[in-house]
């Protein structure tokens, strides 16, 4: 889980104080960046590499100061350097990178000033080191604290379905289909979502794919099965000799990873499809539409329709009522929906959890109950404990900044 925003801000204050006189790119850049990642409670070496080598189309060779594949590229300069030229140098590396390694964010810095480019939105923020504590929210993609806006027809929903659908079709064509394929796809979608919403460490699943699987995809199936077994094993009974990156994955209850599957045979193209899906921000996909998303992955015809027009659950229920956004109101990002759930005591034995979930699922499936609840404009969305934990995590993430800014306290 990410550090509290207040703690991150305090660390940023100390960082700005400690580096107020930093100035030399060659002597100090790597230490500066290691300390910068520490502001967010993250070990830089787990996600980003220094001096990544690239070869340009004309044969020139270069080294990227810091590259977090698919997320961030950093170009450091000595104090007083031209940051516009530093940005041009950073962009010059792009043609030498694989598509799934292209970063969304570019940061250029001369120790005294930061300039952060968001290539998806076109936004550029320029500020001094001393202003970092006040601008720390700009780095939510590092800390995990990001305000999520679930647009009714978000393009990422269609892109996610398309990329995972391509993987589904390739596996199906190779004879891996039916129940096993459905379970595998559900697990992969969960892992993609988990690394972008704080369930896993940021980019943990993507890093797993890049560092532990061969480019030709031949060992991807066995490696995934090893990861699934780890996710199904409580931390206190895991093997002691697991590497640090595997130990960092949490135990996922609810039985999602319980069933043993045959190891699927992947190709280089199929591995690239999965890495392409991992390059999307799955935190932008509302958990409420996961059912529709998964159906579109499995159904080729539906996937084509989704590519033309994705309809959220809100528009399905109210097709003739415009949303705040469609009406042009300033409350476009407002989503104050109310939800209810059952929370059991901590460390409740898994068999009892399963019994409770089964009993509640059977009760909620009663047609008469569903009819009565629907008459009150309430949706019944049964799921696992982990899925409910995901929802609560998203709600905390959504309202955390509001609570801090408004200084809301429990009475």
C-alpha positions as CSV (number, residue, x, y, z in Angstrom):
1,X,0.0,0.0,0.0
2,X,1.2,3.6,-0.7
3,X,2.5,5.8,2.1
4,X,0.1,8.3,3.5
5,X,0.2,11.6,1.5
6,X,1.1,13.5,4.7
7,X,4.2,11.3,5.1
8,X,5.2,11.6,1.4
9,X,4.9,15.4,1.7
10,X,7.1,15.4,4.9
11,X,9.7,13.3,3.1
12,X,9.6,15.8,0.2
13,X,10.3,18.7,2.5
14,X,13.4,16.9,3.8
15,X,14.5,16.0,0.3
16,X,14.2,19.6,-0.9
17,X,16.2,20.7,2.2
18,X,18.9,18.1,1.7
19,X,19.4,18.8,-2.0
20,X,19.1,22.6,-2.0
21,X,22.7,22.8,-3.2
22,X,22.9,19.8,-5.5
23,X,24.3,20.7,-8.9
24,X,26.6,18.2,-10.7
25,X,25.0,15.6,-13.1
26,X,27.9,13.3,-13.3
27,X,28.7,13.2,-9.6
28,X,25.3,13.4,-8.0
29,X,22.5,12.5,-10.4
30,X,22.1,8.8,-9.4
31,X,22.1,9.6,-5.6
32,X,19.6,12.4,-6.2
33,X,17.2,10.1,-8.0
34,X,17.6,7.3,-5.5
35,X,16.7,9.8,-2.8
36,X,13.8,11.1,-4.9
37,X,12.2,7.6,-5.2
38,X,12.7,7.2,-1.4
39,X,10.3,10.1,-0.9
40,X,7.5,7.8,-2.0
41,X,8.8,4.8,0.0
42,X,9.9,3.0,-3.1
43,X,13.3,1.4,-3.9
44,X,14.3,2.8,-7.3
45,X,16.2,-0.4,-8.3
46,X,13.0,-2.4,-8.2
47,X,11.4,-0.5,-11.0
48,X,13.8,1.7,-12.8
49,X,17.3,1.3,-14.2
50,X,20.2,3.8,-14.6
51,X,22.1,4.2,-17.8
52,X,19.9,2.1,-20.1
53,X,21.7,1.6,-23.4
54,X,19.9,2.5,-26.7
55,X,21.0,2.4,-30.3
56,X,19.6,5.1,-32.6
57,X,18.5,4.4,-36.1
58,X,21.6,6.1,-37.5
59,X,23.8,3.8,-35.4
60,X,24.6,6.3,-32.6
61,X,24.6,4.9,-29.1
62,X,23.2,6.6,-26.1
63,X,22.4,6.0,-22.4
64,X,19.2,7.0,-20.7
65,X,19.8,8.5,-17.3
66,X,16.9,6.6,-15.8
67,X,14.2,4.5,-17.4
68,X,11.1,3.0,-15.8
69,X,9.8,1.0,-18.8
70,X,6.3,2.1,-19.8
71,X,6.1,4.7,-17.1
72,X,8.9,7.3,-16.7
73,X,12.1,8.5,-18.5
74,X,14.4,10.9,-16.6
75,X,17.1,13.2,-18.1
76,X,19.2,14.8,-15.5
77,X,21.4,17.9,-16.2
78,X,23.7,20.0,-14.1
79,X,22.3,23.1,-12.4
80,X,21.5,25.9,-14.8
81,X,21.3,23.7,-17.9
82,X,18.8,24.3,-20.7
83,X,15.8,22.0,-19.8
84,X,14.2,22.4,-23.2
85,X,17.3,20.9,-24.8
86,X,17.2,18.2,-22.1
87,X,13.6,17.3,-23.1
88,X,14.6,17.2,-26.8
89,X,17.4,14.8,-25.9
90,X,15.0,12.6,-23.9
91,X,12.5,12.4,-26.8
92,X,15.4,11.5,-29.1
93,X,15.6,8.2,-27.3
94,X,12.0,7.2,-28.1
95,X,12.5,5.7,-31.6
96,X,15.0,3.2,-30.1
97,X,12.5,1.9,-27.5
98,X,10.0,-0.9,-28.0
99,X,6.4,0.3,-28.1
100,X,5.5,-1.3,-24.7
101,X,8.6,0.4,-23.1
102,X,7.6,3.9,-24.2
103,X,7.0,6.0,-21.1
104,X,4.0,8.1,-20.4
105,X,6.0,10.6,-18.4
106,X,9.3,12.4,-19.1
107,X,11.0,14.3,-16.3
108,X,13.9,16.7,-16.9
109,X,15.7,18.2,-14.0
110,X,18.8,20.3,-13.2
111,X,18.6,19.7,-9.4
112,X,17.1,23.2,-9.0
113,X,14.1,22.8,-11.3
114,X,11.7,20.0,-12.3
115,X,9.9,19.9,-15.6
116,X,7.4,17.0,-15.8
117,X,5.7,16.1,-19.2
118,X,2.6,13.9,-19.3
119,X,2.7,12.7,-22.9
120,X,-0.9,11.3,-22.7
121,X,-2.5,14.6,-21.8
122,X,0.1,17.0,-23.2
123,X,0.4,18.7,-19.8
124,X,3.8,20.2,-18.7
125,X,4.5,21.3,-15.1
126,X,7.6,23.4,-14.3
127,X,8.5,24.1,-10.7
128,X,11.4,24.7,-8.4
129,X,12.8,22.1,-6.0
130,X,11.5,24.1,-3.1
131,X,8.0,23.7,-4.5
132,X,8.2,19.9,-4.7
133,X,6.2,19.3,-1.4
134,X,3.3,21.4,-2.7
135,X,3.4,19.7,-6.2
136,X,3.9,16.1,-4.9
137,X,0.5,15.0,-6.3
138,X,1.9,15.3,-9.8
139,X,3.9,12.2,-9.0
140,X,0.9,10.0,-8.1
141,X,2.0,7.5,-10.7
142,X,5.0,6.8,-8.5
143,X,3.3,7.0,-5.1
144,X,0.1,5.2,-6.0
145,X,-2.0,8.1,-4.8
146,X,-3.9,9.2,-7.9
147,X,-7.4,10.6,-8.3
148,X,-9.2,8.2,-10.6
149,X,-11.9,9.5,-13.0
150,X,-14.0,6.8,-14.6
151,X,-15.3,8.2,-17.8
152,X,-18.5,6.4,-19.1
153,X,-16.8,5.6,-22.4
154,X,-13.1,5.7,-21.5
155,X,-10.9,4.6,-24.4
156,X,-8.8,2.5,-22.0
157,X,-11.7,0.1,-21.6
158,X,-11.8,-0.6,-25.3
159,X,-8.0,-0.8,-25.5
160,X,-7.9,-3.3,-22.6
161,X,-10.5,-5.5,-24.1
162,X,-8.8,-5.4,-27.5
163,X,-5.4,-6.3,-26.2
164,X,-6.5,-9.1,-23.9
165,X,-8.9,-10.3,-26.6
166,X,-6.0,-10.7,-29.0
167,X,-4.2,-12.8,-26.3
168,X,-7.4,-14.9,-25.7
169,X,-7.7,-15.6,-29.4
170,X,-4.1,-16.6,-29.8
171,X,-4.3,-19.0,-26.9
172,X,-7.6,-20.4,-28.1
173,X,-6.1,-21.0,-31.6
174,X,-3.3,-23.0,-30.0
175,X,-5.6,-25.4,-28.2
176,X,-5.7,-23.7,-24.8
177,X,-9.4,-23.0,-24.3
178,X,-12.5,-23.7,-22.3
179,X,-12.5,-23.4,-18.5
180,X,-8.8,-23.2,-18.2
181,X,-8.6,-20.3,-20.6
182,X,-11.4,-18.4,-18.8
183,X,-9.6,-18.8,-15.4
184,X,-6.3,-17.8,-16.8
185,X,-7.8,-14.6,-18.4
186,X,-9.5,-13.7,-15.1
187,X,-6.3,-14.1,-13.2
188,X,-4.3,-12.0,-15.7
189,X,-6.9,-9.2,-15.6
190,X,-6.8,-9.2,-11.8
191,X,-3.0,-8.9,-11.8
192,X,-3.1,-6.1,-14.3
193,X,-5.6,-4.2,-12.3
194,X,-3.9,-5.0,-9.0
195,X,-0.6,-3.4,-9.9
196,X,-2.2,-0.1,-10.8
197,X,-4.5,0.2,-7.8
198,X,-2.3,-0.5,-4.8
199,X,-3.1,-4.2,-4.3
200,X,0.4,-5.1,-5.7
201,X,3.4,-2.8,-5.6
202,X,3.4,-0.3,-8.5
203,X,4.3,-2.0,-11.8
204,X,5.1,-5.3,-9.9
205,X,3.4,-7.6,-12.4
206,X,4.9,-5.8,-15.4
207,X,8.3,-6.0,-13.9
208,X,7.7,-9.7,-13.2
209,X,6.9,-10.3,-16.9
210,X,9.9,-8.3,-18.2
211,X,12.5,-9.7,-15.8
212,X,11.4,-13.3,-15.4
213,X,10.1,-14.3,-18.8
214,X,12.1,-14.9,-22.0
215,X,11.5,-12.6,-25.0
216,X,10.3,-15.6,-27.1
217,X,7.6,-16.4,-24.5
218,X,8.6,-20.0,-24.0
219,X,8.8,-19.9,-20.2
220,X,5.9,-17.4,-19.7
221,X,3.3,-20.1,-18.9
222,X,5.4,-21.9,-16.2
223,X,6.4,-18.5,-14.7
224,X,2.8,-17.4,-14.4
225,X,1.9,-20.7,-12.7
226,X,4.7,-20.1,-10.2
227,X,3.3,-16.6,-9.5
228,X,-0.2,-17.9,-9.1
229,X,0.9,-20.4,-6.5
230,X,2.6,-17.7,-4.6
231,X,-0.5,-15.5,-4.7
232,X,-2.5,-18.4,-3.3
233,X,-0.1,-19.0,-0.4
234,X,-0.3,-17.0,2.8
235,X,2.9,-15.0,3.5
236,X,3.7,-16.9,6.8
237,X,3.8,-20.3,5.1
238,X,5.8,-19.4,2.0
239,X,9.2,-20.8,1.2
240,X,11.9,-18.8,2.9
241,X,14.2,-18.7,-0.1
242,X,11.9,-16.8,-2.4
243,X,13.5,-13.8,-4.0
244,X,12.6,-10.3,-2.8
245,X,10.4,-9.5,-5.8
246,X,8.3,-12.6,-5.4
247,X,8.0,-12.2,-1.6
248,X,6.5,-8.7,-2.2
249,X,3.4,-10.2,-3.9
250,X,0.5,-10.4,-1.3
251,X,-1.6,-13.4,-0.5
252,X,-4.9,-13.2,-2.4
253,X,-7.7,-15.0,-0.7
254,X,-11.1,-16.0,-2.1
255,X,-9.9,-19.0,-4.2
256,X,-9.0,-17.0,-7.4
257,X,-5.6,-18.7,-7.6
258,X,-6.4,-22.0,-5.9
259,X,-7.0,-24.2,-9.0
260,X,-4.0,-25.6,-10.7
261,X,-3.9,-25.0,-14.4
262,X,-1.9,-26.5,-17.2
263,X,1.0,-24.2,-18.2
264,X,-0.1,-22.3,-21.3
265,X,2.3,-22.2,-24.2
266,X,3.0,-18.6,-25.2
267,X,4.9,-17.2,-28.2
268,X,6.9,-14.0,-28.5
269,X,3.8,-12.2,-30.0
270,X,1.6,-13.4,-27.2
271,X,4.1,-12.1,-24.6
272,X,4.2,-8.8,-26.4
273,X,0.4,-8.7,-26.3
274,X,0.4,-9.2,-22.5
275,X,3.1,-6.6,-22.0
276,X,1.1,-4.2,-24.2
277,X,-1.9,-4.7,-21.9
278,X,0.3,-4.1,-18.9
279,X,1.4,-0.8,-20.4
280,X,-2.2,0.5,-20.0
281,X,-3.3,2.2,-16.7
282,X,-5.7,-0.4,-15.4
283,X,-6.5,1.9,-12.5
284,X,-8.6,3.9,-15.0
285,X,-11.0,1.0,-15.5
286,X,-13.9,1.0,-13.1
287,X,-14.1,-2.2,-11.1
288,X,-17.9,-2.0,-11.6
289,X,-17.6,-2.9,-15.3
290,X,-15.1,-5.8,-15.0
291,X,-17.9,-8.3,-15.8
292,X,-18.7,-6.5,-19.1
293,X,-15.0,-6.1,-19.8
294,X,-14.3,-9.8,-19.3
295,X,-17.3,-10.8,-21.4
296,X,-16.0,-8.6,-24.3
297,X,-12.6,-10.3,-24.0
298,X,-14.1,-13.8,-24.4
299,X,-16.6,-12.7,-27.2
300,X,-15.0,-11.6,-30.5
301,X,-18.2,-10.0,-31.9
302,X,-18.9,-8.1,-28.7
303,X,-15.3,-7.0,-28.6
304,X,-15.7,-5.4,-32.1
305,X,-18.8,-3.6,-30.8
306,X,-16.9,-2.4,-27.8
307,X,-14.2,-1.0,-30.0
308,X,-16.8,1.2,-31.7
309,X,-18.7,2.2,-28.6
310,X,-18.2,1.2,-25.0
311,X,-21.3,1.5,-22.8
312,X,-20.9,1.7,-19.0
313,X,-23.3,0.3,-16.5
314,X,-24.6,3.8,-15.9
315,X,-25.7,4.3,-19.5
316,X,-27.2,0.8,-19.8
317,X,-29.6,1.6,-16.9
318,X,-30.3,5.2,-17.9
319,X,-29.8,5.5,-21.7
320,X,-31.9,8.7,-22.1
321,X,-30.5,10.6,-19.1
322,X,-27.3,12.7,-19.7
323,X,-24.4,12.4,-17.3
324,X,-23.0,15.5,-15.6
325,X,-20.2,15.4,-18.2
326,X,-22.6,15.2,-21.1
327,X,-24.7,18.1,-19.6
328,X,-21.6,20.3,-19.4
329,X,-21.9,20.7,-15.6
330,X,-18.8,21.4,-13.5
331,X,-19.5,18.2,-11.5
332,X,-18.3,16.0,-14.3
333,X,-15.9,14.0,-12.0
334,X,-18.4,13.5,-9.2
335,X,-19.3,9.9,-8.4
336,X,-20.6,9.8,-4.8
337,X,-22.3,6.4,-5.1
338,X,-23.1,4.6,-1.9
339,X,-22.2,0.9,-1.4
340,X,-22.7,-1.7,1.3
341,X,-20.7,-4.8,2.1
342,X,-20.1,-7.4,4.7
343,X,-16.8,-7.2,6.6
344,X,-15.6,-10.1,8.8
345,X,-13.0,-10.0,11.6
346,X,-9.4,-10.0,10.6
347,X,-7.7,-13.4,10.1
348,X,-11.1,-15.2,9.8
349,X,-10.3,-18.7,8.7
350,X,-10.5,-19.2,4.9
351,X,-13.0,-22.1,5.0
352,X,-15.4,-19.9,7.0
353,X,-14.8,-17.0,4.6
354,X,-15.8,-19.4,1.7
355,X,-18.9,-20.6,3.5
356,X,-20.0,-17.0,4.2
357,X,-19.4,-16.0,0.6
358,X,-21.3,-19.0,-0.7
359,X,-24.3,-18.4,1.6
360,X,-24.5,-14.7,0.8
361,X,-24.1,-15.4,-3.0
362,X,-27.0,-17.9,-2.8
363,X,-29.2,-15.4,-0.9
364,X,-28.4,-12.6,-3.3
365,X,-29.3,-14.8,-6.3
366,X,-32.9,-15.0,-5.1
367,X,-35.0,-13.6,-8.0
368,X,-37.5,-12.0,-5.6
369,X,-34.8,-10.3,-3.6
370,X,-33.2,-9.0,-6.8
371,X,-36.5,-7.6,-8.0
372,X,-37.1,-5.8,-4.7
373,X,-33.6,-4.4,-4.6
374,X,-33.8,-3.3,-8.3
375,X,-37.0,-1.4,-7.5
376,X,-34.9,0.8,-5.1
377,X,-32.3,1.5,-7.9
378,X,-29.7,-0.7,-6.1
379,X,-27.4,-3.0,-8.0
380,X,-26.4,-6.4,-6.5
381,X,-22.8,-7.1,-7.3
382,X,-21.7,-10.3,-5.5
383,X,-18.0,-11.1,-5.5
384,X,-15.0,-12.3,-3.5
385,X,-13.5,-10.8,-0.5
386,X,-10.5,-9.6,-2.6
387,X,-12.8,-7.9,-5.0
388,X,-14.5,-6.0,-2.2
389,X,-11.1,-5.1,-0.8
390,X,-10.3,-3.7,-4.2
391,X,-13.4,-1.5,-4.1
392,X,-12.6,-0.2,-0.7
393,X,-9.1,0.6,-1.8
394,X,-10.4,2.5,-4.7
395,X,-12.8,4.4,-2.5
396,X,-10.1,5.4,0.0
397,X,-7.9,6.5,-2.9
398,X,-10.7,8.5,-4.4
399,X,-11.6,10.4,-1.3
400,X,-8.2,10.6,0.5
401,X,-7.2,13.9,-1.0
402,X,-10.6,15.4,-0.3
403,X,-10.2,14.4,3.4
404,X,-6.7,15.9,3.6
405,X,-7.6,19.2,1.9
406,X,-10.8,19.7,3.8
407,X,-9.2,18.6,7.1
408,X,-12.0,16.2,7.8
409,X,-11.8,14.3,11.1
410,X,-13.9,11.6,12.6
411,X,-16.0,12.9,15.5
